[in-house]
């Protein structure tokens, strides 16, 4: 189930950075509980991000569209603050940071 969730999250992109939110490191935790209730802890690149309201909803909708997922709860946090070290190596290469 977690693999399906990650694949769904990789289809969501930060509108200001051409990298998906999973490889950006915006997803801090994915927890699949009993009865396929999914809890996701995520952050944004900045607390002032223009998609602060839309992105968590996009995550919730994408995960809830996965067959077998009963529901998804998204918890938006800003601690620890996001930084480029949280990005996957692939994302860092794509953005010329490596």
Secondary structure, 3 states (H helix, E strand, C coil): CHHHHHHHHCCCECCCCCCEHHHHCCEEEEEEEHHHEEEEEECCCCCCCCCCCHHHHHHHHHHHCCCCCCEEEEEECCCCCCCHHHCCHHHHHHCCCC
